[in-house]
Amino acid sequence: MRTRRVLLAASTGLLAAGCSSSSSSAPVPTPTPSSDVSSPAPEPAGSPSDVFPTVGSASTTPSSSPTPGAASTAPAVARCHTSQLRVSLGDSEGAAGTIFTTALLLNTSSAPCRIYGYPGLGLRSAAGADLPSHVVRGGGMLPAGGPGTVTLAPAVSASFSFTYSDNPTGSDTQAACRQAATLVVTPPDERDPLTVAFAGAPCEGTVHVSPVVAGTKGVQP
């Protein structure tokens, strides 16, 4: 009887031990943090990033103030039109049968304008008839030199010079050197002319003209 109780107690103990082993859970390992969410190790004090900001970290808000030293674009100056100009005659002198005259072109508008080139010239009689004329660019008593751009501020004049001979070479003086009463001036690159009183008699109607230049002295011989 006693032997039976001992065996029963031993069996009960083994069953209890088996249940305890099967019901207990193994410890869950702690997951290792992922490298993409780990914080970088702090840099030691005095490292370059403490002195210079990381490239791209600053904001890039455009500044409204101009960059120092940046070139500004000036507005273009328009060509002088006939309606902006007024012509007048300046000094005139003669030597060895050749007359040298300065003509002025005044900017009468309220805006600057530019002139480049040679003016056109024509002659008219006192009756308003066009006289034969032959205009030559340069030559005569005029010094050599080509045109340049002249910018005229409001109320400022540019000038050009023209020369002609009043010494006839033929016997018919009246026909060769016809008296003019009006000089017709067409500004460079324009079609509409200006007129000014002119008492001259260019022989054969030949007139040598200079380009328009800055100032009021014309092209001096």
SULGI-V578608 format. One record per backbone hydrogen bond with DSSP energy under -0.5 kcal/mol. CO is the residue of the C=O (numbers start at 1). NH is the residue of the N-H. If there is no record, write none. Layout:
CO|NH  CO|NH
//
This chain:
1|5  2|6  3|7  4|8  5|9  6|10  7|11  8|12  9|13  10|14  11|15  12|16  13|17  14|18  15|19  16|20  17|21  18|22  19|23  20|24  34|37  44|47  47|50  47|51  48|51  48|52  54|57  67|70  72|74  78|114  81|84  82|85  84|108  84|109  86|106  88|104  91|102  93|100  95|98  97|166  97|167  98|95  99|164  100|93  101|162  102|90  103|160  104|88  104|106  105|158  106|86  106|108  107|155  113|152  114|80  115|150  117|212  120|186  122|184  123|131  124|181  124|182  125|128  129|125  131|123  134|207  136|138  136|209  139|142  150|115  150|152  151|153  152|113  153|156  156|107  157|215  158|105  159|213  160|103  161|210  162|101  163|208  164|99  165|203  166|168  171|173  172|176  173|177  176|204  180|200  181|198  182|124  182|184  183|185  183|196  184|122  185|187  185|194  186|120  187|190  194|185  196|183  198|200  200|180  202|205  203|206  205|134  207|136  208|163  209|138  210|119  212|148  213|159  218|220
//
